[in-house]
Amino acid sequence: MVRVSQSTIIDAPIDEVWAILRDFNGHDRWHPAIAFSEIEGGEPVDAVGSVRHFRLADGRELREQLLALSDKDHRLSYCLLEAPLPLMGYVASVRLKPVTDGNATFWEWRSEFHPPAHRRDELVKLVTEGIYQAGFTAVRNLLRRRSVGSPIDARQPRAVAVPMPSASVPRTVSTVAPGQASTTKAILVERYGGPEELQFREIELPPLGPNEVRIRHTVIGVNFIDVYCRTGFFDLLQPPGVPGMEAAGVIEAVGPAVSGFSVGDRVAYACPPVGAYAERRNMAPELLVHLSDDIPDEIAAAGLLKGVAASFLLHDVHVVKRGDIVLIHAAAGGIGQLLVQWARHLGATVIATVSSDDKARIVERLGAHHVIVYSRENFAEAVMRLTGGAGADVAYDAVGNDTFGGSLAALAVRGHLVSFGQASGPVGNWDIGRFSSKSVTISRPNYAHYTDTPQKLAPQLNRFFAALRQRIIKIEPPRHYDLAAASEAHRDLESRRTTGALVLKV
């Protein structure tokens, strides 16, 4: 995590400075980099949650959301939702204080974000000089022109960026030297098999490497990919090994060669290598995500892997667009709930399938246009009836054997079947020639192929966090299990007795 903090003194009363800055849609009237800005949906400029969509002088567009605003404290904070730059997890705050000696104002502008390592210096310079220092100069000039009667909305001349010494960008990184091995409690898989193979053990925690951080987990996500690892269907886990690909926690140690991370940082991840089912673990930091204050550990651990998967399933594997008919299986499950909400927001007609009436009511509340209960009717026939014989443009199928054939039958001509799981077993062998009757496209996406580098992961994370902050998707409080009860969590997940997300508490 990079932390940037810049401050200045403005020779004007605090109320005058605050009147300029509190207008969340007013930066195009004073900042030289902003060409145009508007608040989406006509929301008030000071409404927490409002989103400003603005265009830079060079034509690039960004979206930011107001997180907090206090007239009493002369303070506001906001986050970046979408940007053409990899400023992952960017959250900024503006704070004003009166200067007691004279009628002036102290202005502090600070932020934190996680840039790619190879672009760190470039992006830090952009934020400190191109945004903050340029903004200080622009507001100072605006207030000066006000005092001599010039039009206050006149565009400012482009500020000249002045290089700042690196010391002006504080970054606290605590380091520890690689030390002796210690132990941690964890779930160990000594051989492939059923949930009973998830054994609660005390295992060795290797010495911290110079390029690693040590994470103390607080919440661990449970996902169907963990089942595939436990059974050996995926070879991500080689026994004896610790399963799990998703967790949130706190960094408690940092290797001496690591930069950008500090002891005490809140982080999360949803990526290989496996090993999340443990109280503590060592990890390379490249794919860790810094958590801002508005994302609780529980929500990160319950939703990060599912949210990233939903992001690339809806935007990359198949680009869902307004007017599409989307079929979503297991819609009351963790990822199914996100797909339903997000696809509806994208303008699709959502047809959801579930296994019970209770689950149907959950999915209806999430906004599905039509809900089909497997036990009462043939879902492929129901899809054709609901669409007047046209069929679905895309089917998202994580069930596998029980639904694969029906999904093909429910597709439209040139439809797309996205098979991203097999909770009911492998889909078996299919004659590819049969797909020509509808010119069907079939995809079998691999999570790692969309997330195994920072460059691939960044756009998925940005989309997921933006969707959360804009309330496009909502993650319900997950079902909790103790770490030692991981086998019980797996039994419940595989039996389809659960809805939403499951987590292990440490």
Disulfide bonds with the S-S distance in Angstrom:
none
